């Protein structure tokens, strides 16, 4: 029997609504008891969390691990270390690997490798179509049986609506979700950033809101017809928020996700034609950002995820016309969300826990995760809201340094991450790998 006691922390539990000081006793990977003043006698390890929030570990529903086939960008190990440092205890891995994850065997193999090499939990998602070519459905039933929890063509949309509808029907039959990347490929027309005044000033082609909105509307209509649970990834436009809200009013099983870069930055923040500002969907206009923040505040948008998409330096440190799309976020989502949403009163800390942990757990069907309550799996994050820090990409465990948030000021940091009742990240010590080895941080925030 193993035990861990977290003392004097401020528990934020979105399942029960408890928001207050309490000790947390963990026994054999499960939360045994919440009560202040618990004795540490006979406990294997004690953590003093005074002044810190004890929250459920983040379940990041949108991560590109780049493994297999693109490991020069990221690996299971480096992504896992980045996740642990960022308070992430479960990652959903997108299937646009090389080769594309489109078979039961590939899902099973990734899960086996992740268990052996990655310090946090990984759920590998399956592609909707074979090779993500949009021509023939993958083995959705087999992948569902292997524990993929959802299918996604992320990185693109299935443009053949009839084929996509067939995939939705199969997902519904298998009891899994569809994660939708909403992008009408016929409308992109070589765009590299938001279509607007700033694109004109920089002399680059723009991506209009219609690129996202047309597919979001189509996918919601198809979800209504098929009854499948539809999750709209990385919503970036005001009309996407309106459509999710309308779908919810109609009682449809539709959820929406937003990323920190989309609820913080606008296209006005693109100060130069450089690849670190190139992401898909792009940074939108100010009205869109305000709509996303309102959608989070009103609980129209259910999930905060990262769309963590690492690239090599040479793929991003160039003009946007030549750069790859993508931004990293595993190590920054907690501090950016707390700083820009909680500290500024857009959402409260309970909503932060809901959108980063409980709601993802419910969407994925992870009944024992996403909460700090008795009987739940002890996947937890301890967040210290007191220090003033600056994001430093050079300190990232991730191979990807591609972020426009380098040197960005934030309030607070993750100081401990707990997985199945065991510490996998501790500020100042580093990340504990499945082998038991600790990998120390090279540098720390200011």
Buried (B, 14 or more C-beta within 10 A) or exposed (E): EEBBBBBBBBBBBBBEEBBEEBBBBBBEBBBBEBEEEBEEEEBBBEBEBEEBBBBBBBBBBBBBBBBBEBBEBBBBBBBBBBBBBBBBBBBBBBBBBEEBBBBBEBBBBBBEBBEEBBBBBBBBBBBBBBEBEBEEBBBBBBBBBBBBBBBBBBBBBBBEBEBBBBBBBBBBEBEBBBBBBBBBEEBBEEBBBBBBEBBEEBEBBBBBBBBBBBBBBBBBBBBBEBEBBBBBBBBBBBBBBBBBBBBBEEEBBBBBBBBBBBBBBBBBEBEEBBBBBBBBBBBBBEEBBBBBBBBBBEBBBBBBBBBBBBBBEEBBBBBBEEBBBBBBBBBBBBBBBBBBBBBEEBBBBBBBBBBBBBBBBBBBEBEEBBBBBBEBBBBBBBBBBEBEBEBBBEBBBBBBBBBBBBEBEBBBBBBBBBBBBBBBBBBEEBBBBBEEEBBEBEEEBE
